[in-house]
């Protein structure tokens, strides 16, 4: 694999993970269908059902009622971190590819 191919593939990965952020329901459906094929549980488990809340922890704007909503709150920062890491690596790889474009261009001219 050459640098330009790796750059294209990394860009596709950035785009794919960026789309995951807005397609949470599709991701959940895919996960549930895969779990069903493997005969695994497809329900979200509430890890802390009887956890006491402190006054400062209460939010009047939004309360996460279901385990699925609480999972979404944890899922999105993970996706955001993946997007930022992939984007940074894509930019660095793009810079390196730009530095060595003369090598790949010369190799293509002789073939």
Long-range contacts (C-beta under 8 A, 24 or more apart in sequence): 2-104, 3-93, 3-96, 3-97, 3-100, 3-104, 4-97, 4-104, 6-93, 6-97, 7-90, 7-93, 7-94, 7-97, 10-86, 10-89, 10-90, 10-93, 11-90, 13-86, 14-83, 14-86, 14-87, 14-90, 17-79, 17-82, 17-83, 17-86, 18-83, 20-79, 21-76, 21-79, 21-80, 21-83, 24-72, 24-75, 24-76, 27-75, 28-68, 43-67, 44-68, 44-70, 44-71, 46-70
